[in-house]
Amino acid sequence: DREFDKMEDELEHVKKEKEKAQREKAEAMKEKAEAQREKAEAQKRESEAQKREAEAMKEKAEAQKREAEAIREKQEFQNKTAKELKAVGISIVQISEITGLSVEEIEKL
Protein backbone atom coordinates (compact mmCIF):
# COMPACT_ATOMS: atom_id res chain seq x y z
CA ASP A 1 0.00 0.00 0.00
CA ARG A 2 2.85 2.31 0.81
CA GLU A 3 4.51 1.62 -2.48
CA PHE A 4 1.26 2.32 -4.25
CA ASP A 5 0.99 5.70 -2.52
CA LYS A 6 4.57 6.42 -3.40
CA MET A 7 3.88 5.57 -7.05
CA GLU A 8 0.78 7.78 -7.03
CA ASP A 9 2.80 10.64 -5.56
CA GLU A 10 5.48 10.12 -8.19
CA LEU A 11 2.82 10.02 -10.92
CA GLU A 12 1.27 13.23 -9.60
CA HIS A 13 4.69 14.85 -9.51
CA VAL A 14 5.36 13.78 -13.10
CA LYS A 15 1.97 15.14 -14.19
CA LYS A 16 2.71 18.49 -12.52
CA GLU A 17 6.14 18.65 -14.15
CA LYS A 18 4.58 17.83 -17.51
CA GLU A 19 1.95 20.56 -17.06
CA LYS A 20 4.65 23.01 -16.03
CA ALA A 21 6.72 22.10 -19.11
CA GLN A 22 3.65 22.52 -21.31
CA ARG A 23 2.93 25.95 -19.81
CA GLU A 24 6.54 26.98 -20.33
CA LYS A 25 6.45 25.72 -23.90
CA ALA A 26 3.21 27.60 -24.56
CA GLU A 27 4.73 30.77 -23.08
CA ALA A 28 7.87 30.34 -25.20
CA MET A 29 5.76 29.86 -28.32
CA LYS A 30 3.75 32.96 -27.42
CA GLU A 31 6.97 34.96 -26.99
CA LYS A 32 8.31 33.62 -30.28
CA ALA A 33 5.11 34.61 -32.07
CA GLU A 34 5.32 38.10 -30.55
CA ALA A 35 8.95 38.42 -31.64
CA GLN A 36 8.03 37.33 -35.17
CA ARG A 37 5.18 39.87 -35.24
CA GLU A 38 7.54 42.63 -34.08
CA LYS A 39 10.10 41.58 -36.69
CA ALA A 40 7.44 41.69 -39.41
CA GLU A 41 6.36 45.17 -38.28
CA ALA A 42 9.97 46.36 -38.29
CA GLN A 43 10.45 44.97 -41.80
CA LYS A 44 7.27 46.70 -42.92
CA ARG A 45 8.46 50.03 -41.46
CA GLU A 46 11.85 49.58 -43.14
CA SER A 47 10.18 48.82 -46.46
CA GLU A 48 8.00 51.91 -46.13
CA ALA A 49 11.04 54.03 -45.30
CA GLN A 50 12.83 52.67 -48.36
CA LYS A 51 9.81 53.51 -50.51
CA ARG A 52 9.76 57.07 -49.12
CA GLU A 53 13.49 57.39 -49.76
CA ALA A 54 13.09 56.15 -53.34
CA GLU A 55 10.23 58.59 -53.89
CA ALA A 56 12.34 61.45 -52.50
CA MET A 57 15.20 60.50 -54.81
CA LYS A 58 12.80 60.40 -57.76
CA GLU A 59 11.43 63.84 -56.86
CA LYS A 60 14.97 65.20 -56.51
CA ALA A 61 15.92 63.82 -59.93
CA GLU A 62 12.79 65.36 -61.45
CA ALA A 63 13.61 68.71 -59.83
CA GLN A 64 17.15 68.54 -61.18
CA LYS A 65 15.77 67.73 -64.62
CA ARG A 66 13.42 70.74 -64.43
CA GLU A 67 16.29 72.94 -63.29
CA ALA A 68 18.51 71.76 -66.15
CA GLU A 69 15.68 72.40 -68.60
CA ALA A 70 15.17 75.90 -67.22
CA ILE A 71 18.88 76.62 -67.58
CA ARG A 72 18.86 75.30 -71.14
CA GLU A 73 15.84 77.44 -72.00
CA LYS A 74 17.49 80.51 -70.47
CA GLN A 75 20.64 79.88 -72.50
CA GLU A 76 18.60 79.44 -75.67
CA PHE A 77 16.78 82.70 -74.96
CA GLN A 78 20.06 84.53 -74.29
CA ASN A 79 21.59 83.14 -77.48
CA LYS A 80 18.52 84.04 -79.55
CA THR A 81 18.42 87.53 -78.09
CA ALA A 82 22.14 88.01 -78.68
CA LYS A 83 21.82 86.85 -82.31
CA GLU A 84 18.94 89.23 -82.92
CA LEU A 85 20.78 92.16 -81.32
CA LYS A 86 23.93 91.31 -83.26
CA ALA A 87 21.90 91.17 -86.49
CA VAL A 88 20.62 94.73 -85.96
CA GLY A 89 24.12 96.05 -85.35
CA ILE A 90 24.29 96.47 -81.58
CA SER A 91 27.86 96.22 -80.25
CA ILE A 92 29.06 92.96 -78.72
CA VAL A 93 29.89 94.74 -75.47
CA GLN A 94 26.33 96.09 -75.21
CA ILE A 95 24.90 92.66 -76.10
CA SER A 96 27.05 91.15 -73.36
CA GLU A 97 25.71 93.66 -70.85
CA ILE A 98 22.12 93.04 -71.95
CA THR A 99 22.20 89.23 -72.13
CA GLY A 100 24.80 88.34 -69.53
CA LEU A 101 26.72 86.32 -72.14
CA SER A 102 30.47 86.77 -72.43
CA VAL A 103 31.97 88.54 -75.40
CA GLU A 104 33.53 85.23 -76.48
CA GLU A 105 30.14 83.47 -76.40
CA ILE A 106 28.58 86.24 -78.49
CA GLU A 107 31.39 86.17 -81.04
CA LYS A 108 30.79 82.44 -81.57
CA LEU A 109 27.14 83.03 -82.46
C-alpha positions, -999 to +999 in steps of 0.1 A: +000+000+000+029+023+008+045+016-025+013+023-043+010+057-025+046+064-034+039+056-071+008+078-070+028+106-056+055+101-082+028+100-109+013+132-096+047+149-095+054+138-131+020+151-142+027+185-125+061+186-141+046+178-175+019+206-171+047+230-160+067+221-191+036+225-213+029+260-198+065+270-203+065+257-239+032+276-246+047+308-231+079+303-252+058+299-283+037+330-274+070+350-270+083+336-303+051+346-321+053+381-306+090+384-316+080+373-352+052+399-352+075+426-341+101+416-367+074+417-394+064+452-383+100+464-383+105+450-418+073+467-429+085+500-415+119+496-431+102+488-465+080+519-461+110+540-453+128+527-484+098+535-505+098+571-491+135+574-498+131+561-533+102+586-539+123+614-525+152+605-548+128+604-578+114+638-569+150+652-565+159+638-599+128+654-614+136+687-598+172+685-612+158+677-646+134+707-644+163+729-633+185+718-661+157+724-686+152+759-672+189+766-676+189+753-711+158+774-720+175+805-705+206+799-725+186+794-757+168+827-750+201+845-743+216+831-775+185+840-795+184+875-781+221+880-787+218+868-823+189+892-829+208+922-813+239+913-833+219+912-865+206+947-860+241+961-853+243+965-816+279+962-803+291+930-787+299+947-755+263+961-752+249+927-761+271+912-734+257+937-709+221+930-720+222+892-721+248+883-695+267+863-721+305+868-724+320+885-754+335+852-765+301+835-764+286+862-785+314+862-810+308+824-816+271+830-825 
